[in-house]
Amino acid sequence: MEKTMQDEEIHLLFPQPLKEGIFQILIGIDNQNNIEILKDTLLTHNYKITVVNTSDEVLLHTKEKEFDLLILDLNNSKITGFDVCRILREQHSIFELPILILAGRKKNIVQSFSCGANDYLSKPFNKNELLARANTLLTLKLAVKNAISNARALESEKQHRLFAETLSDLTRTLTSTLDMNDVLKKFLEYLDDYVPFDRSIILIKENEKFKIKINSGFELINLNYVNNFADFLADEINNNGVYINNDFEQELIFKELDIPGSILSIPILLRNEIFGVIILVSDKKNNFCENEIGMVFSFAGQAGIAIENARLFEEVKKLATIDGLTKLYNRRYFYELAEREFEEAKKSEKPLSAIMVDIDNFKKINDNFGHNIGDDFIKFVAQKSSKAIRKTDIISRYGGEEFVILLPSTDINTAIIIAERIRKSIAEESLLTRNYGDLFVTASFGVSTNGFDVSDLEQLLIRVDSALYKAKQDGRNRVVSI
């Protein structure tokens, strides 16, 4: 078929049309004379055309499918093209769905813009003008679509960059300390800026059991309930990987909270193993959303590394401060703690007493029964001594078979009573051995306290050692004070 002059004019006007086939055009028209003209003209550019003849069909098609351009020429139905345009404009912006109205009279032109049309075309229309107006609207639609896409991509890139910076900042914050409690507190403070919550619990696995390391906001609730609550969520994490409940008011396990609210619980992973659980509780319903789970997971990943570093540091520190045989403080660490206590007692003018313990005839024990029995007696005396003192007191393995106990805020009379209690518990109970049956041992005790004539820790320890020496000289298995 030969090209007409009109066809040539069209191609001259649009030598490089928009990419063919990528645009969907819906034509709503009830004028049969114009249908073929519209189709033939638009198909010149291979636009994908859908033609309907009623207002209802236009509304149905735009609801079910996305179109890039709508051309309206509906005049013979109760709902005219202007009415359809007005309805659709409430649902779609001028950029989302460009609308071109074929207008027959000048007043229709005003009406076209009033109802929200992007453009109009007077009838009878020129094919070149139809293509030009359609092409302009489609170009605008594509430009806006690309601009929105680019803006979203930039925003997404910006968000990714900000999130990466946030994680980096979190890592710096968490690795600034090697104290476990500091790491956990800093983590929760940081997390609260991004995922608001009112209460929290952090569980860390120790010896295959989860233990509460942070309890913030549950202090006034029965501890047994808090433990049951934590155990329940730990099981949920083990079984399902994550737990989210945005309305726990009806849950029996949460009844003692006595408030409506939300819970989000996330595992702390290290080398694909769960070694901790984060429990966040909000007093508001529907506080946590699905997209926050990924953020908390990422934060928890950074926290996991910092927590593991803190735990390793604690283990190394423990090895450097704890005596391997008795699990008491070693001599070096005792001096570090004791110096602080002595200075504190000096400032507060409170008494500070010391007890030195030495196992009697220890060389004979080793010679007669062997070093393994000797070690068992060292552990035996360490256990008896530890049980008789407070958590605030400091006990250390001072030498081979010697121990020293520091008693803050304790006068010498009370210290003597404590020493006597330990002496009796050692002397009156036997140590059961495999090869030698029940064996008994005794220990000697020296006691002293700070005062005006004791200026430093070293002087206090010299005095308590002198008291111990006198106890040995006086016959052993006794308490002597200076």
C-alpha positions as CSV (number, residue, x, y, z in Angstrom):
1,M,0.0,0.0,0.0
2,E,1.4,3.4,-1.0
3,K,1.8,6.0,1.7
4,T,-0.5,9.1,1.5
5,M,0.7,12.7,1.8
6,Q,-1.0,12.7,5.2
7,D,1.0,9.7,6.3
8,E,4.3,11.4,5.2
9,E,3.3,14.5,7.2
10,I,2.8,12.4,10.3
11,H,6.2,10.8,10.1
12,L,7.8,14.1,9.4
13,L,6.3,15.5,12.6
14,F,7.4,12.5,14.6
15,P,10.6,11.1,13.0
16,Q,11.6,9.5,16.3
17,P,8.4,8.6,18.2
18,L,8.3,7.3,21.8
19,K,9.4,3.7,22.1
20,E,6.7,1.7,20.2
21,G,4.5,-0.7,22.0
22,I,5.3,0.4,25.5
23,F,2.2,2.6,26.0
24,Q,-1.3,1.5,26.8
25,I,-4.1,3.8,25.5
26,L,-7.7,3.5,26.5
27,I,-10.3,5.1,24.2
28,G,-13.8,5.6,25.5
29,I,-15.9,6.6,22.5
30,D,-19.6,6.3,21.5
31,N,-19.2,8.1,18.1
32,Q,-18.6,5.3,15.6
33,N,-17.4,7.8,12.9
34,N,-14.4,8.7,15.0
35,I,-13.4,5.2,16.3
36,E,-11.7,4.1,13.1
37,I,-9.9,7.4,12.6
38,L,-8.5,7.3,16.2
39,K,-7.4,3.7,15.9
40,D,-5.8,4.1,12.5
41,T,-3.9,7.3,13.6
42,L,-2.7,5.9,16.9
43,L,-1.8,2.5,15.5
44,T,0.6,4.3,13.2
45,H,2.9,4.4,16.2
46,N,2.0,0.9,17.4
47,Y,0.5,2.1,20.6
48,K,-1.5,-0.7,22.3
49,I,-5.1,0.4,21.9
50,T,-8.2,-0.7,23.9
51,V,-11.6,0.7,22.7
52,V,-14.8,0.7,24.8
53,N,-18.1,2.4,24.1
54,T,-19.6,3.2,27.5
55,S,-18.8,5.2,30.6
56,D,-19.2,2.1,32.8
57,E,-16.7,0.2,30.6
58,V,-14.2,3.0,31.0
59,L,-14.5,3.0,34.8
60,L,-14.2,-0.8,34.9
61,H,-11.1,-0.9,32.7
62,T,-9.3,1.8,34.6
63,K,-10.0,0.0,37.8
64,E,-8.6,-3.4,36.5
65,K,-5.6,-2.1,34.5
66,E,-3.2,0.7,34.4
67,F,-3.3,2.9,31.2
68,D,-0.9,5.6,30.1
69,L,-3.5,7.7,28.4
70,L,-7.3,8.0,28.3
71,I,-9.1,9.6,25.3
72,L,-12.7,10.4,25.9
73,D,-15.5,11.1,23.5
74,L,-18.7,10.0,25.3
75,N,-21.8,12.1,24.8
76,N,-24.7,9.7,24.4
77,S,-24.9,8.2,27.8
78,K,-26.2,9.4,31.2
79,I,-22.6,9.6,32.4
80,T,-20.8,11.7,29.9
81,G,-17.0,11.8,29.2
82,F,-16.8,14.9,31.5
83,D,-18.5,13.0,34.3
84,V,-16.1,10.1,33.8
85,C,-13.1,12.5,33.9
86,R,-14.3,14.0,37.1
87,I,-14.7,10.6,38.7
88,L,-11.3,9.3,37.6
89,R,-9.6,12.5,38.6
90,E,-10.6,11.8,42.2
91,Q,-8.7,8.5,41.9
92,H,-5.7,9.4,39.7
93,S,-3.6,12.5,39.5
94,I,-3.0,14.2,36.1
95,F,0.4,12.5,36.0
96,E,-0.9,9.0,36.9
97,L,-3.6,9.0,34.2
98,P,-3.4,11.7,31.5
99,I,-6.9,12.4,30.0
100,L,-7.5,13.9,26.6
101,I,-11.1,14.9,25.8
102,L,-12.5,15.4,22.3
103,A,-14.5,18.6,22.6
104,G,-17.1,19.7,20.0
105,R,-17.8,23.3,21.1
106,K,-15.9,26.1,22.8
107,K,-17.9,25.7,26.1
108,N,-16.8,22.0,26.1
109,I,-13.2,23.2,26.1
110,V,-13.8,25.0,29.4
111,Q,-15.7,22.1,30.8
112,S,-12.8,19.8,29.8
113,F,-10.4,21.6,32.0
114,S,-12.9,22.1,34.8
115,C,-13.5,18.4,35.2
116,G,-9.7,17.7,35.4
117,A,-8.7,16.8,31.8
118,N,-5.0,17.3,30.9
119,D,-5.8,18.5,27.4
120,Y,-8.6,18.7,24.8
121,L,-8.9,18.3,21.0
122,S,-11.5,20.1,19.0
123,K,-13.7,18.1,16.6
124,P,-13.4,17.5,13.8
125,F,-9.7,16.9,14.7
126,N,-6.6,16.7,12.7
127,K,-4.6,13.5,12.8
128,N,-1.3,15.4,13.2
129,E,-2.7,17.4,16.1
130,L,-4.1,14.2,17.7
131,L,-0.7,12.5,17.6
132,A,1.1,15.7,18.8
133,R,-1.2,16.0,21.8
134,A,-1.2,12.3,22.6
135,N,2.6,12.2,22.2
136,T,3.0,15.2,24.5
137,L,0.9,13.7,27.3
138,L,2.6,10.3,27.0
139,T,6.0,12.0,27.1
140,L,5.0,13.9,30.2
141,K,3.7,10.7,31.8
142,L,7.0,8.9,31.0
143,A,9.1,11.8,32.3
144,V,7.2,12.0,35.6
145,K,7.3,8.3,35.9
146,N,11.0,8.3,35.4
147,A,11.5,11.2,37.7
148,I,9.5,9.4,40.5
149,S,11.5,6.2,39.9
150,N,14.8,8.1,40.0
151,A,13.7,9.9,43.1
152,R,12.7,6.7,44.8
153,A,16.1,5.1,43.7
154,L,17.9,8.1,45.1
155,E,15.8,8.0,48.3
156,S,16.4,4.3,48.6
157,E,20.2,4.8,48.0
158,K,20.1,7.6,50.6
159,Q,18.3,5.4,53.1
160,H,20.7,2.5,52.5
161,R,23.7,4.9,53.0
162,L,22.1,6.4,56.1
163,F,21.4,2.9,57.4
164,A,25.0,1.8,56.7
165,E,26.3,4.9,58.5
166,T,23.9,4.1,61.4
167,L,25.2,0.5,61.6
168,S,28.8,1.8,61.5
169,D,28.0,4.3,64.2
170,L,26.4,1.6,66.3
171,T,29.4,-0.6,65.9
172,R,31.8,2.2,67.0
173,T,29.5,2.8,70.0
174,L,29.3,-0.8,71.1
175,T,33.0,-1.6,70.6
176,S,34.0,1.5,72.7
177,T,33.6,-0.7,75.8
178,L,34.4,-4.3,76.7
179,D,32.1,-4.3,79.7
180,M,29.1,-6.6,79.0
181,N,26.5,-4.5,80.8
182,D,27.7,-1.3,79.1
183,V,27.4,-3.0,75.7
184,L,23.9,-4.1,76.4
185,K,22.8,-0.7,77.8
186,K,24.3,1.2,74.9
187,F,22.6,-1.2,72.5
188,L,19.2,-0.6,74.0
189,E,19.7,3.2,74.1
190,Y,20.6,3.2,70.4
191,L,17.7,0.9,69.5
192,D,15.2,3.1,71.3
193,D,15.9,5.9,68.8
194,Y,14.7,3.8,65.9
195,V,12.2,1.3,67.4
196,P,10.5,3.0,70.4
197,F,9.7,0.7,73.4
198,D,8.9,1.0,77.1
199,R,10.5,-2.0,78.7
200,S,13.1,-4.5,77.7
201,I,14.8,-7.7,78.6
202,I,18.0,-9.1,77.2
203,L,18.8,-12.8,77.7
204,I,22.3,-14.3,77.2
205,K,22.9,-18.0,77.0
206,E,25.3,-19.3,79.7
207,N,25.9,-23.1,80.1
208,E,23.1,-23.8,77.6
209,K,20.5,-21.8,79.6
210,F,19.3,-18.3,78.9
211,K,19.9,-15.9,81.8
212,I,18.5,-12.4,82.2
213,K,21.3,-9.8,81.8
214,I,19.2,-6.7,81.4
215,N,15.8,-6.2,83.1
216,S,14.5,-2.7,82.4
217,G,11.0,-1.9,83.4
218,F,10.1,-5.2,85.0
219,E,11.7,-4.6,88.4
220,L,8.4,-4.4,90.2
221,I,7.0,-7.6,88.7
222,N,7.5,-10.9,90.5
223,L,10.9,-12.3,89.5
224,N,9.5,-15.8,88.9
225,Y,6.9,-14.4,86.5
226,V,9.6,-12.4,84.6
227,N,11.7,-15.6,84.3
228,N,8.7,-17.6,83.0
229,F,7.9,-14.8,80.6
230,A,11.5,-14.7,79.4
231,D,11.7,-18.5,79.1
232,F,8.5,-18.5,77.0
233,L,9.9,-16.0,74.5
234,A,13.2,-17.8,74.4
235,D,11.4,-21.0,73.4
236,E,9.4,-19.1,70.8
237,I,12.7,-17.7,69.3
238,N,14.3,-21.1,69.3
239,N,11.3,-22.6,67.5
240,N,10.2,-19.8,65.1
241,G,13.2,-17.4,64.9
242,V,11.2,-14.3,65.8
243,Y,8.2,-13.4,67.9
244,I,5.9,-10.4,67.3
245,N,2.6,-9.8,69.1
246,N,0.9,-6.4,68.7
247,D,-1.9,-7.1,71.2
248,F,-0.9,-9.4,74.1
249,E,-3.7,-8.4,76.4
250,Q,-5.5,-11.7,75.9
251,E,-2.4,-13.9,76.2
252,L,-2.4,-15.9,79.5
253,I,1.5,-15.8,79.7
254,F,1.4,-12.0,79.7
255,K,-1.5,-11.5,82.1
256,E,0.6,-10.1,85.0
257,L,1.7,-7.1,82.8
258,D,-1.9,-6.0,83.3
259,I,-1.8,-3.6,80.3
260,P,-2.5,-3.8,76.6
261,G,0.6,-3.6,74.5
262,S,3.0,-5.1,72.0
263,I,6.0,-7.4,72.1
264,L,8.8,-7.8,69.6
265,S,11.4,-10.5,70.3
266,I,14.5,-11.1,68.2
267,P,17.4,-13.5,68.5
268,I,21.0,-12.4,68.9
269,L,22.9,-14.7,66.5
270,L,26.6,-15.5,66.4
271,R,27.9,-18.0,63.8
272,N,24.3,-19.0,63.1
273,E,23.7,-20.0,66.7
274,I,21.2,-18.2,69.0
275,F,23.2,-17.1,72.1
276,G,20.9,-14.2,73.1
277,V,17.3,-12.9,72.9
278,I,16.2,-9.3,72.8
279,I,12.7,-8.7,74.2
280,L,11.1,-5.3,73.5
281,V,7.8,-4.4,75.1
282,S,5.6,-1.4,74.3
283,D,2.6,-0.2,76.4
284,K,0.9,0.6,73.1
285,K,-0.9,-1.9,70.8
286,N,0.3,-2.2,67.2
287,N,3.6,-0.5,68.1
288,F,5.8,-2.9,66.1
289,C,5.6,-3.4,62.3
290,E,7.1,-6.0,60.1
291,N,9.6,-3.8,58.4
292,E,11.2,-2.9,61.8
293,I,12.1,-6.6,62.3
294,G,14.9,-6.3,59.6
295,M,16.3,-3.2,61.3
296,V,16.3,-4.9,64.7
297,F,17.9,-8.0,63.2
298,S,20.7,-5.8,61.7
299,F,21.3,-4.0,65.0
300,A,21.2,-7.3,66.8
301,G,23.9,-8.7,64.5
302,Q,26.2,-5.8,65.4
303,A,25.3,-6.3,69.1
304,G,26.1,-10.0,68.8
305,I,29.7,-9.3,67.8
306,A,30.2,-6.7,70.5
307,I,28.6,-9.0,73.2
308,E,30.8,-11.8,72.2
309,N,33.9,-9.6,72.4
310,A,32.8,-8.4,75.8
311,R,32.2,-12.0,76.9
312,L,35.6,-13.1,75.6
313,F,37.2,-10.2,77.5
314,E,35.4,-11.2,80.7
315,E,36.7,-14.8,80.3
316,V,40.3,-13.5,79.7
317,K,39.9,-11.1,82.6
318,K,38.6,-14.0,84.7
319,L,41.5,-16.2,83.8
320,A,43.8,-13.3,84.8
321,T,42.0,-12.7,88.2
322,I,40.8,-16.1,89.3
323,D,42.8,-18.9,90.9
324,G,42.3,-22.0,88.8
325,L,42.1,-24.5,91.6
326,T,39.8,-22.7,94.1
327,K,38.0,-20.3,91.8
328,L,38.8,-17.5,94.3
329,Y,40.5,-14.3,93.4
330,N,44.2,-14.6,92.9
331,R,46.8,-12.6,94.9
332,R,47.4,-10.0,92.2
333,Y,43.7,-9.2,91.8
334,F,43.2,-9.2,95.5
335,Y,45.7,-6.4,95.9
336,E,43.9,-4.4,93.2
337,L,40.5,-4.7,95.0
338,A,41.9,-4.4,98.5
339,E,43.7,-1.1,97.7
340,R,40.4,0.4,96.6
341,E,38.6,-0.9,99.7
342,F,41.3,0.4,102.0
343,E,41.2,3.9,100.5
344,E,37.4,3.9,100.7
345,A,37.5,2.9,104.4
346,K,40.0,5.6,105.0
347,K,37.8,8.3,103.4
348,S,34.6,7.1,105.1
349,E,36.4,6.4,108.4
350,K,34.8,3.0,108.5
351,P,36.5,-0.1,109.9
352,L,38.1,-2.6,107.6
353,S,39.2,-5.9,109.0
354,A,41.3,-8.7,107.5
355,I,41.6,-12.5,108.2
356,M,44.5,-14.6,107.1
357,V,44.0,-18.4,107.0
358,D,46.7,-21.1,106.8
359,I,46.1,-24.8,106.6
360,D,47.9,-26.6,109.5
361,N,50.6,-29.2,108.8
362,F,50.0,-28.9,105.0
363,K,53.4,-30.3,104.1
364,K,52.6,-33.5,106.0
365,I,49.3,-33.8,104.1
366,N,51.2,-33.7,100.8
367,D,53.9,-36.1,102.0
368,N,51.5,-38.6,103.5
369,F,48.6,-38.5,101.1
370,G,49.9,-36.9,97.9
371,H,49.4,-33.6,96.2
372,N,45.9,-34.5,94.9
373,I,44.6,-34.8,98.4
374,G,46.5,-31.6,99.3
375,D,44.6,-29.8,96.4
376,D,41.3,-31.3,97.7
377,F,42.0,-29.8,101.1
378,I,42.8,-26.4,99.6
379,K,39.5,-26.5,97.8
380,F,37.7,-27.7,101.0
381,V,39.0,-24.8,103.1
382,A,38.3,-22.3,100.2
383,Q,34.6,-23.5,100.1
384,K,34.2,-23.4,103.9
385,S,35.6,-19.9,104.1
386,S,33.5,-18.6,101.1
387,K,30.3,-19.8,102.6
388,A,30.9,-18.0,105.9
389,I,31.3,-14.5,104.4
390,R,29.2,-11.9,102.6
391,K,29.1,-11.1,98.9
392,T,30.6,-7.7,99.6
393,D,33.6,-9.4,101.3
394,I,36.8,-10.2,99.3
395,I,38.4,-13.6,99.6
396,S,41.6,-14.6,97.8
397,R,44.0,-17.5,97.6
398,Y,47.0,-15.7,98.9
399,G,49.7,-18.4,98.6
400,G,50.0,-22.2,98.4
401,E,47.8,-23.1,101.4
402,E,47.1,-19.5,102.6
403,F,44.0,-17.4,102.1
404,V,43.2,-13.8,103.0
405,I,39.7,-12.3,103.6
406,L,39.0,-8.6,103.6
407,L,35.8,-7.5,105.5
408,P,34.6,-3.9,104.7
409,S,32.7,-2.1,107.4
410,T,33.6,-4.8,109.9
411,D,35.2,-4.2,113.3
412,I,37.7,-6.5,114.8
413,N,35.3,-8.2,117.2
414,T,33.0,-9.2,114.4
415,A,36.0,-10.3,112.3
416,I,37.1,-12.6,115.2
417,I,33.6,-14.2,115.3
418,I,33.6,-14.8,111.6
419,A,37.1,-16.3,111.8
420,E,36.1,-18.6,114.6
421,R,33.0,-19.7,112.7
422,I,35.2,-20.7,109.7
423,R,37.7,-22.4,112.0
424,K,35.0,-24.6,113.5
425,S,33.4,-25.5,110.2
426,I,36.8,-26.7,108.9
427,A,37.8,-28.6,112.0
428,E,34.5,-30.3,112.6
429,E,33.8,-31.7,109.1
430,S,35.8,-34.4,107.4
431,L,36.9,-34.6,103.8
432,L,35.8,-37.9,102.2
433,T,38.6,-39.4,100.0
434,R,38.5,-42.5,97.8
435,N,41.6,-44.2,99.1
436,Y,41.9,-42.9,102.7
437,G,38.3,-42.5,103.8
438,D,37.4,-39.5,106.0
439,L,40.3,-37.2,106.6
440,F,40.3,-34.1,108.9
441,V,42.3,-30.9,108.8
442,T,42.6,-27.8,110.8
443,A,43.6,-24.2,110.0
444,S,45.1,-21.3,111.9
445,F,43.7,-17.7,111.7
446,G,45.2,-14.2,112.2
447,V,42.9,-11.2,112.5
448,S,43.5,-7.5,112.5
449,T,41.8,-4.2,111.5
450,N,42.7,-0.7,110.3
451,G,43.2,2.1,112.7
452,F,45.2,5.2,113.4
453,D,48.4,3.2,113.4
454,V,47.7,1.5,110.1
455,S,48.4,3.9,107.3
456,D,48.1,1.6,104.3
457,L,47.0,-1.9,103.1
458,E,50.5,-3.3,103.4
459,Q,50.7,-2.5,107.1
460,L,47.3,-4.1,107.6
461,L,48.5,-7.3,105.9
462,I,51.7,-7.3,107.9
463,R,49.7,-7.2,111.1
464,V,47.3,-9.9,110.1
465,D,50.3,-12.1,109.0
466,S,51.9,-11.5,112.4
467,A,48.7,-12.6,114.2
468,L,48.6,-15.8,112.0
469,Y,52.3,-16.5,112.9
470,K,51.4,-16.2,116.6
471,A,48.4,-18.6,116.1
472,K,50.8,-21.1,114.7
473,Q,53.3,-20.7,117.5
474,D,50.5,-21.0,120.1
475,G,49.6,-24.5,118.9
476,R,47.6,-24.1,115.6
477,N,43.8,-24.5,115.0
478,R,43.0,-21.2,116.7
479,V,42.2,-17.5,116.0
480,V,44.6,-14.8,117.2
481,S,44.0,-11.1,116.7
482,I,46.3,-8.1,116.8
